């Protein structure tokens, strides 16, 4: 079956479907209370009328999954390898979380990292971002506020050392 979807029914008379329709749809489907991230998300058409929301749980799903007998990486972890292009992009994304994107080393962050160092850097970036969010809430920030991090030059190893 093919479903052709034409223009949206709102939220404004000029709304269209576009990339921001995805977060707008998720917000509507899950009845999220936070403000929209941007005016563009608030303007975007949503797809919720094309989803069938069940009133009861499905009963045709397996309760247990079969054991995986084949190793996903039969050669083991290669933690001393240099990063792939995709892994470099993930490190650049992590640098957005912890504020390192303002350093002179951006966008070269990660070029000299090993997989092991990059993993530690990404875990630290997420941890620091979550801690900053909790601290912002404790200090009275709005729940839907976006935390902007700045690099800490004293409390951790510099990115340039990688």
Protein Blocks (a to p, Z undefined) as FASTA:
>chain_A
ZZdddddebjbfkbccdfklmmmmmmmmnopabdcfblklmmpccfklmpccdfbdcfkb
cfbdcddfbdfblnopafkbccdfklmmmmmmmmmmnopmmpmkbckgojlpcfklmmmm
mmmmmmmmmmmmmmmmmnopafkbccdddddfklpccfklZZ
